[in-house]
Amino acid sequence: MIGALNGILFMNLVPVTAFVITILRGYQITSYEVVGCLLTISALVANNLYNRYRLK
């Protein structure tokens, strides 16, 4: 049971996964792309932690 909110958050990982696959295929990444990826991941983690805190 993922729920609607977590399902939407999970869909934000699709571009991150594509980014990782592209890196594994030999693409040379830039610092802007790394910052964007880290920003996306940190926003997802922060939102998940906030929702867990709010439910308690």
Secondary structure, DSSP 4 states (H G I P E B T S, - for coil): ---HHHHHHHHTHHHHHHHHHHHHTT----HHHHHHHHHHHHHHHHHHHHHHHHH-
